[in-house]
Every structure is written in C-alpha cells, then in structure tokens.
Amino acid sequence: MTVTKAFRTVGPAEAIPHEFVVPYYLDDLQRRISVARVDDRFYAFDDLCTCAERACPLSGGLLTGTTLMCQCHGSRFDITTGAVITGPATEALHVHEVQEVDGSVQIRA
C-alpha cells in the first residue's frame, strides 16, 4: 500500500520573489526545503547540498534560470529535476511537488 503525502502550505507566494530561492524548515520532518520562483513557476527541493559532509544550504547559492549553484563547492543542479549538472556532487537533489493555491505556496513533503 502506497501512502500519499498531502500538500502543506509553507508560506505566501508573494514572499518568493522572481528568480529567487527561499528556504523553509519543516519542523515535523526536521528538514530544510527551498522553493524557487522562475518564470512564474515554483520549484521545491531539499535545501541542503549533496556535495559535502557538512550541511551547506542551497538557498544561499546562485540561481541562474533553473540552474542552482552551491555556494560551498560549486556543484550545479537543475532545480526542475534535481539532476547534478556539474560536481563535485554526484547525488541528485530530492525535488518535491509544489503548487500555488489562493496565493499560498504548497509542497508535498
């Protein structure tokens, strides 16, 4: 039997500027998730880079289109799929479904 996780509201859509990444902490999951807005679409993914032993928040990285570069070691990820574009990271980011409902951003996590 597959358990489907429900969407949860993380914040207002207006709090996420265009071409910007905003981190959220989900207390119950003890997980950081970032939401980015690119070309009026939202993308959600785990905020911590997979390239280092120490946690490095991707929300502090450089977003260019749908490519996000980690500020710690320079790994680049495609935020639409989580795929690694260039390393040193070898593990893809976990991406989450995201939607905007009545001016709020909701993610499935």
BAKOLDREN-807377 format. One record per residue: x, y, z of N, C-alpha, C, CB in turn. Coordinates in Angstrom, 1 decimal, always signed. Glycine has a CB too. Layout:
! residues N
X Y Z X Y Z X Y Z X Y Z
...
This chain:
! residues 109
+0.8 -1.2 +0.0 +0.0 +0.0 +0.0 +0.9 +1.2 +0.0 -0.9 +0.0 +1.2
+0.6 +2.2 -0.9 +1.4 +3.4 -1.0 +0.7 +4.5 -0.2 +1.6 +3.8 -2.5
+1.4 +5.2 +0.6 +0.9 +6.3 +1.4 +1.2 +7.6 +0.6 +1.5 +6.4 +2.8
+0.2 +8.4 +0.3 +0.4 +9.6 -0.4 +0.4 +10.8 +0.6 -0.7 +9.9 -1.5
+1.5 +11.6 +0.5 +1.6 +12.7 +1.4 +0.8 +13.8 +0.9 +3.1 +13.1 +1.5
+0.2 +14.5 +1.8 -0.7 +15.7 +1.5 +0.1 +16.9 +1.2 -1.7 +15.9 +2.6
-0.4 +17.8 +0.5 +0.2 +19.1 +0.3 +0.1 +19.9 +1.6 -0.4 +19.9 -0.9
+1.2 +20.7 +1.9 +1.2 +21.5 +3.1 +1.6 +22.9 +2.6 +2.1 +21.0 +4.2
+1.0 +23.9 +3.3 +1.3 +25.3 +3.0 +2.6 +25.7 +3.7 +0.1 +26.3 +3.4
+3.5 +26.3 +2.9 +4.8 +26.8 +3.5 +4.8 +28.3 +3.7 +5.9 +26.3 +2.7
+4.0 +29.0 +2.9 +4.0 +30.5 +3.0 +3.3 +31.1 +1.8 +5.4 +31.0 +3.1
+3.2 +32.4 +1.9 +2.6 +33.2 +0.8 +3.5 +33.2 -0.4 +2.3 +34.6 +1.3
+2.8 +33.1 -1.6 +3.5 +33.1 -2.9 +4.3 +34.5 -3.0 +2.6 +32.9 -4.0
+3.7 +35.5 -2.6 +4.3 +36.9 -2.7 +5.6 +37.0 -2.0 +3.4 +38.0 -2.3
+5.9 +36.1 -1.0 +7.1 +36.1 -0.2 +8.3 +35.5 -1.0 +7.0 +35.4 +1.1
+8.0 +35.0 -2.2 +9.1 +34.4 -3.0 +9.3 +35.2 -4.3 +8.8 +32.9 -3.4
+10.3 +36.1 -4.3 +10.5 +37.0 -5.5 +10.9 +36.1 -6.7 +11.6 +38.0 -5.2
+10.6 +36.7 -7.9 +11.0 +36.1 -9.1 +12.6 +35.9 -9.1 +10.6 +36.9 -10.3
+13.0 +34.7 -9.7 +14.4 +34.4 -9.8 +15.1 +34.4 -8.4 +15.1 +35.4 -10.7
+14.4 +33.8 -7.4 +14.9 +33.8 -6.1 +14.6 +32.5 -5.4 +14.4 +35.0 -5.2
+15.4 +32.1 -4.4 +15.2 +30.9 -3.6 +14.9 +31.2 -2.2 +16.5 +30.0 -3.8
+13.9 +30.7 -1.6 +13.5 +30.9 -0.2 +13.5 +29.6 +0.6 +12.2 +31.7 -0.1
+14.3 +29.5 +1.7 +14.2 +28.3 +2.5 +13.1 +28.2 +3.5 +15.6 +28.1 +3.2
+12.6 +27.0 +3.8 +11.6 +26.8 +4.8 +12.1 +25.6 +5.6 +10.2 +26.5 +4.2
+11.8 +25.6 +6.9 +12.1 +24.5 +7.8 +10.9 +23.8 +8.2 +13.0 +24.9 +9.0
+10.8 +22.5 +7.9 +9.6 +21.7 +8.2 +9.9 +21.0 +9.6 +9.2 +20.7 +7.1
+9.4 +21.6 +10.6 +9.7 +21.1 +12.0 +9.4 +19.6 +12.1 +8.9 +21.9 +13.0
+8.2 +19.2 +11.7 +7.8 +17.8 +11.9 +8.7 +16.8 +11.2 +6.4 +17.6 +11.5
+9.3 +17.2 +10.1 +10.2 +16.3 +9.3 +11.7 +16.6 +9.6 +10.0 +16.5 +7.8
+11.9 +17.7 +10.3 +13.3 +18.1 +10.6 +14.1 +18.2 +9.3 +14.0 +17.2 +11.6
+13.5 +18.9 +8.3 +14.1 +19.0 +7.0 +14.0 +20.4 +6.5 +13.4 +18.0 +6.0
+15.0 +20.9 +5.8 +15.0 +22.2 +5.1 +14.6 +21.9 +3.7 +16.4 +22.9 +5.2
+13.7 +22.7 +3.2 +13.2 +22.7 +1.8 +13.2 +24.1 +1.3 +11.8 +22.0 +1.7
+13.7 +24.2 +0.1 +13.7 +25.5 -0.6 +12.7 +25.6 -1.7 +15.1 +25.9 -1.1
+12.1 +26.8 -1.9 +11.2 +27.0 -3.0 +11.8 +28.1 -3.9 +9.8 +27.3 -2.5
+11.9 +27.9 -5.2 +12.3 +28.9 -6.1 +11.2 +29.3 -7.1 +13.6 +28.4 -6.9
+11.2 +30.5 -7.5 +10.3 +31.0 -8.5 +11.1 +31.4 -9.7 +9.4 +32.2 -8.0
+10.8 +30.7 -10.8 +11.5 +31.0 -12.1 +10.4 +31.1 -13.2 +12.5 +30.0 -12.5
+10.3 +32.2 -13.9 +9.3 +32.4 -15.0 +7.9 +32.1 -14.5 +9.7 +31.5 -16.2
+7.5 +32.6 -13.3 +6.2 +32.4 -12.7 +5.8 +30.9 -12.4 +5.2 +32.9 -13.7
+6.9 +30.1 -12.3 +6.7 +28.7 -11.9 +7.4 +28.5 -10.6 +7.1 +27.7 -13.0
+6.9 +27.6 -9.7 +7.6 +27.3 -8.5 +8.2 +25.9 -8.6 +6.6 +27.4 -7.3
+9.4 +25.8 -7.9 +10.1 +24.6 -7.8 +10.5 +24.4 -6.4 +11.4 +24.6 -8.8
+10.4 +23.2 -5.9 +10.7 +22.9 -4.5 +11.7 +21.7 -4.4 +9.5 +22.5 -3.6
+12.7 +21.8 -3.6 +13.8 +20.8 -3.5 +14.4 +20.9 -2.1 +14.8 +21.0 -4.6
+15.1 +19.8 -1.7 +15.8 +19.8 -0.4 +16.8 +20.9 -0.5 +16.4 +18.4 -0.1
+16.9 +21.7 +0.6 +17.8 +22.8 +0.7 +19.3 +22.5 +0.9 +17.3 +23.8 +1.8
+19.6 +21.3 +1.4 +21.0 +21.1 +1.7 +21.7 +20.3 +0.6 +21.1 +20.2 +3.0
+22.8 +20.9 +0.2 +23.5 +20.3 -0.9 +24.0 +18.9 -0.6 +24.7 +21.2 -1.3
+24.1 +18.1 -1.7 +24.6 +16.7 -1.5 +26.1 +16.6 -1.7 +23.8 +15.8 -2.5
+26.8 +17.7 -1.9 +28.2 +17.6 -2.3 +29.2 +17.6 -1.1 +28.5 +18.8 -3.1
+28.7 +17.8 +0.1 +29.6 +18.0 +1.2 +29.2 +17.2 +2.4 +29.8 +19.4 +1.6
+30.2 +16.8 +3.3 +29.9 +16.2 +4.5 +29.1 +17.1 +5.5 +31.1 +15.6 +5.2
+29.5 +18.4 +5.5 +28.9 +19.4 +6.3 +27.7 +20.0 +5.5 +29.9 +20.5 +6.7
+26.6 +20.3 +6.2 +25.4 +20.8 +5.5 +25.7 +22.2 +4.9 +24.3 +20.9 +6.5
+25.4 +22.4 +3.7 +25.6 +23.6 +3.0 +24.2 +24.0 +2.4 +26.7 +23.6 +1.9
+23.6 +25.1 +2.8 +22.3 +25.5 +2.3 +22.3 +26.0 +0.8 +21.6 +26.5 +3.2
+21.6 +25.3 +0.0 +21.5 +25.8 -1.4 +20.8 +27.1 -1.6 +20.8 +24.7 -2.2
+19.9 +27.4 -0.6 +19.2 +28.7 -0.6 +20.1 +29.9 -0.7 +18.2 +28.8 +0.5
+21.4 +29.7 -0.3 +22.4 +30.8 -0.3 +23.2 +30.8 -1.6 +23.3 +30.7 +0.8
+22.9 +29.8 -2.5 +23.6 +29.7 -3.8 +23.1 +30.7 -4.9 +23.5 +28.3 -4.3
+23.7 +30.5 -6.0 +23.4 +31.4 -7.2 +22.4 +30.7 -8.1 +24.7 +31.8 -7.9
+21.2 +31.3 -8.3 +20.2 +30.8 -9.2 +20.3 +31.5 -10.5 +18.8 +30.9 -8.6
+20.5 +30.8 -11.6 +20.6 +31.3 -12.9 +19.6 +30.5 -13.8 +22.0 +31.3 -13.5
+18.5 +31.1 -14.1 +17.4 +30.3 -14.7 +17.0 +29.2 -13.8 +17.9 +29.7 -16.1
+17.0 +28.0 -14.3 +16.6 +26.8 -13.4 +17.9 +26.0 -13.0 +15.7 +25.9 -14.2
+19.0 +26.7 -13.0 +20.3 +26.1 -12.5 +20.7 +26.8 -11.2 +21.4 +26.2 -13.6
+20.9 +26.0 -10.2 +21.3 +26.5 -8.9 +22.7 +26.0 -8.6 +20.3 +26.1 -7.8
+23.6 +26.9 -8.2 +25.0 +26.6 -7.9 +25.2 +26.7 -6.4 +26.0 +27.5 -8.6
+25.7 +25.6 -5.8 +26.0 +25.6 -4.4 +27.1 +26.6 -4.0 +26.4 +24.1 -4.0
+26.9 +27.3 -3.0 +27.9 +28.3 -2.6 +29.1 +27.7 -1.9 +27.2 +29.3 -1.6
+29.1 +26.5 -1.5 +30.2 +25.9 -0.8 +31.3 +25.3 -1.7 +29.7 +24.8 +0.2
+30.8 +24.5 -2.7 +31.8 +23.8 -3.5 +31.5 +23.9 -5.0 +31.8 +22.3 -3.2
+30.5 +24.7 -5.4 +30.3 +25.0 -6.8 +29.5 +23.9 -7.6 +31.5 +25.1 -7.4
+29.0 +22.9 -6.9 +28.1 +22.0 -7.6 +26.9 +22.7 -8.2 +27.7 +20.8 -6.7
+26.5 +22.3 -9.4 +25.3 +22.9 -10.0 +24.2 +21.8 -10.2 +25.7 +23.5 -11.4
+23.0 +22.3 -10.0 +21.8 +21.4 -10.1 +20.8 +22.0 -10.9 +21.3 +21.1 -8.7
+20.0 +21.1 -11.6 +18.8 +21.5 -12.4 +17.7 +21.4 -11.4 +18.6 +20.6 -13.6
+17.1 +22.5 -11.0 +16.0 +22.5 -9.9 +14.7 +21.9 -10.5 +15.8 +23.9 -9.4
+14.6 +21.7 -11.8 +13.3 +21.2 -12.3 +13.3 +19.6 -12.1 +13.2 +21.5 -13.8
+14.5 +19.0 -12.1 +14.6 +17.6 -11.9 +15.4 +17.1 -10.7 +15.2 +17.0 -13.2
+16.3 +18.0 -10.2 +17.2 +17.7 -9.1 +18.5 +17.2 -9.7 +16.6 +16.7 -8.2
+18.6 +16.9 -11.0 +19.9 +16.3 -11.5 +21.1 +17.2 -11.3 +19.7 +16.1 -13.0
+22.2 +16.5 -11.1 +23.5 +17.2 -11.0 +24.0 +17.6 -12.4 +24.6 +16.3 -10.3
+24.3 +18.8 -12.6 +24.8 +19.3 -13.9 +26.3 +19.2 -13.8 +24.3 +20.8 -14.2
+26.9 +19.7 -12.8 +28.4 +19.6 -12.6 +28.6 +19.4 -11.1 +29.2 +20.9 -13.1
+29.7 +18.6 -10.8 +30.0 +18.2 -9.4 +30.9 +19.3 -8.7 +30.8 +16.9 -9.4
+31.3 +18.9 -7.6 +31.7 +17.6 -7.1 +30.5 +16.7 -6.6 +32.6 +17.7 -6.0
+29.3 +17.3 -6.5 +28.2 +16.4 -6.1 +27.9 +15.3 -7.1 +26.9 +17.3 -5.9
+27.5 +14.2 -6.6 +27.2 +13.1 -7.5 +25.8 +12.6 -7.3 +28.2 +11.9 -7.3
+25.2 +13.0 -6.2 +23.8 +12.6 -5.9 +22.8 +13.8 -6.2 +23.7 +12.3 -4.4
+21.8 +13.4 -6.9 +20.7 +14.4 -7.3 +20.0 +14.9 -6.0 +19.7 +13.8 -8.2
+19.4 +16.1 -6.2 +18.6 +16.7 -5.1 +17.2 +16.0 -5.2 +18.4 +18.2 -5.3
+16.6 +15.9 -4.0 +15.3 +15.4 -3.9 +14.3 +16.6 -4.2 +14.9 +14.7 -2.5
+13.5 +16.4 -5.3 +12.6 +17.5 -5.6 +11.2 +17.1 -5.1 +12.5 +17.8 -7.1
+10.4 +18.2 -4.8 +9.0 +18.0 -4.3 +8.0 +18.6 -5.2 +9.0 +18.6 -2.8
+6.8 +18.0 -5.2 +5.7 +18.7 -5.9 +5.4 +20.0 -5.2 +4.5 +17.7 -6.0
+5.1 +21.0 -6.1 +4.7 +22.3 -5.5 +3.6 +22.9 -6.3 +6.0 +23.3 -5.5
+2.7 +23.6 -5.6 +1.6 +24.3 -6.3 +1.3 +25.6 -5.6 +0.4 +23.4 -6.4
+0.6 +26.5 -6.3 +0.1 +27.7 -5.7 -1.4 +27.6 -5.6 +0.6 +29.0 -6.5
-1.9 +27.8 -4.4 -3.4 +27.8 -4.2 -3.8 +29.0 -3.4 -3.8 +26.5 -3.5
-4.6 +29.8 -4.0 -5.2 +31.0 -3.3 -4.1 +31.9 -2.7 -6.1 +30.6 -2.2
-3.0 +32.1 -3.5 -1.9 +32.9 -3.1 -0.9 +32.3 -2.1 -2.4 +34.1 -2.5
-1.1 +31.0 -1.8 -0.1 +30.3 -0.9 +0.6 +29.3 -1.7 -0.9 +29.7 +0.3
+1.9 +29.1 -1.3 +2.7 +28.0 -1.9 +2.5 +26.8 -1.0 +4.2 +28.4 -2.0
+2.2 +25.7 -1.7 +2.1 +24.4 -1.0 +3.0 +23.4 -1.6 +0.6 +23.9 -1.1
+3.6 +22.5 -0.8 +4.5 +21.5 -1.2 +4.0 +20.2 -0.7 +6.0 +21.8 -0.8
+4.4 +19.1 -1.4 +4.1 +17.8 -0.9 +5.5 +17.2 -0.4 +3.5 +16.8 -2.1
+5.5 +17.0 +0.9 +6.8 +16.5 +1.5 +6.5 +15.7 +2.7 +7.7 +17.7 +2.0
